[in-house]
Amino acid sequence: MMASNTTLGSSSQSVADYLVASIKPNFEVIRERFKGMTLHKRVYRLFPSEQNTTDLVSFIRQRDIALIHEVKSLPEWFDERSYVEKSVNQISAFVEGDRDLSRAMKRIVGKAGELDQESAIGYSEAFEILSKKMHATYEQIESENAFLFLKSKMPSEYFDLVNRAEVLGLARLDVIARRSKSLESQLHMASPRGFAHWSRIADNYKSEMSPLMAAGRLVSESVSRLDFYVDVNNAANIGELFLVKPLSDANLDKQEFGRYLGELDSALTTLQTELVWQPNWIQEPFELSNTTMDLQRSLANIVIA
């Protein structure tokens, strides 16, 4: 989401990125006590056991630090620690403020065992909640973008790319939510049929969804890098970084800005290609907000005049 790290859209996307990173199909060795003996058991897990899991706060902190270090030049007032802590607190509050989402995410890390059915249920629920939240606030986000376009001094390509990222990000969440719901059902049905059948379902999910997840993560990283670069050069302090405000390209390095635009454009093309091949993608029309329609009419009148 452009020009503001406080929006529901950006928080939802950050949590979605964390959930995608939580899928790590792999064999693990677990220890079990049986009649005073310690037994080692090799199991296949779709979701990592608790000791192998990166928590949300650590994930956001690592992501933000990496993002900051990728930007070449930062203003003198910028303080990395203050920015990261504010970002972490904001996303933590977003999750804790939604009881259903918080409960679903706690279910993702289940007890070590052969079947991750409990984790799959939490994963499916979390993505479904995030998808609904982003759809419910899309008009607000799109209206905000239209307002910024009218008040800012930025090339139209910037707004076009970030709007595409919003729409394709929603589509990506929808596909993962639908496929994860299917995964939940498949794991439930596979339980009586044994470990081999279950692991085959996990492998199929990984091979089917990995390209889409990778493409979506690339878009998320690209738009976050672009937005951060634009925001940090349109603010005077840390507090302003988290506010919606008119933007200007006057303080931007044209070459660096152009590179970030190109990276996002390329990432969006890859994501759209992956979505086209997804059987769970249902193309739905997005209604324009009143703000955008008023803006379009005003621009049309200017052209006619």
Secondary structure, 3 states (H helix, E strand, C coil): CCCCCCCHHHHHHHHHHHHHHCCCCEEEEEEEEECCEEEEEEEEECCCCHHHCCCHHHHHHHHHHHHHHHCCCCCCCCCHHHHHHHHHHHHHHHHHCCHHHHHHHHCCCCCCCCCCHHHHHHHHHHHHHHHHHHHHCHHHHHHHHHHHHHHCECCHHHHHHHHHHHHHHHHHHHHHHHHHHHHHHHHHHHHHHCHHHHHHHHHHHHHHHHHHHHHHHHHHHHHHHHHHHHHHCCCCCHHHHCCCCCCECCCCCHHHHHHHHHHHHHHHHHHHHHHHCCCCCCCCCCCCCHHHHHHHHHHHHHHHC
